[in-house]
Amino acid sequence: LLMHVTQHMVAEEDAQRGFLKAPLIQKIINMMWFANKHGDGVVFHNHFKPFPYPALALVLTAIKCCIDEWMMGTWMDIPFTIQEYCGTYESHLKCLQAFKDTTKTYNVLPGICMRLYEVRQYVHMIPSIIELC
């Protein structure tokens, strides 16, 4: 699976979207950690540059929970608990590390995580830029 993802990512190198570039991922990151100047990602920016792999694994796990809620075709509440999703989180984190190791020559995952961080900075700065005008 990892090799398939790597091949797919390389094939889409110049494309707008690819592995870990779904707009939903950036939107969740922005809402969770960078929504305003008081967000943890803004206040503790030195811990979020580049965007940390454990936080990215958490985002992917939350998306998996949302998918699970619709698995039967209608929405069903599934609590996002450590008991239910710890294994999924650990699996995502392990896959991210394996992907990083597999593509280390090209610095792919660190580049993606830096981009996730850089794109977020404009989200929380927009209101202050508007205030200056």
Rosetta blueprint (number, residue, H / E / L):
1 L L
2 L H
3 M H
4 H H
5 V H
6 T H
7 Q H
8 H H
9 M H
10 V H
11 A H
12 E L
13 E L
14 D L
15 A L
16 Q L
17 R L
18 G L
19 F L
20 L L
21 K L
22 A L
23 P H
24 L H
25 I H
26 Q H
27 K H
28 I H
29 I H
30 N H
31 M H
32 M H
33 W H
34 F L
35 A L
36 N L
37 K L
38 H L
39 G L
40 D H
41 G H
42 V H
43 V H
44 F L
45 H H
46 N H
47 H H
48 F L
49 K L
50 P L
51 F L
52 P L
53 Y H
54 P H
55 A H
56 L H
57 A H
58 L H
59 V H
60 L H
61 T H
62 A H
63 I H
64 K H
65 C H
66 C H
67 I H
68 D H
69 E H
70 W L
71 M L
72 M L
73 G L
74 T L
75 W L
76 M L
77 D L
78 I L
79 P L
80 F L
81 T L
82 I H
83 Q H
84 E H
85 Y H
86 C H
87 G H
88 T H
89 Y H
90 E H
91 S H
92 H H
93 L H
94 K H
95 C H
96 L H
97 Q H
98 A H
99 F H
100 K H
101 D H
102 T H
103 T L
104 K H
105 T H
106 Y H
107 N L
108 V H
109 L H
110 P H
111 G H
112 I H
113 C H
114 M H
115 R H
116 L H
117 Y H
118 E H
119 V H
120 R H
121 Q H
122 Y H
123 V H
124 H H
125 M H
126 I H
127 P H
128 S H
129 I H
130 I H
131 E H
132 L H
133 C L
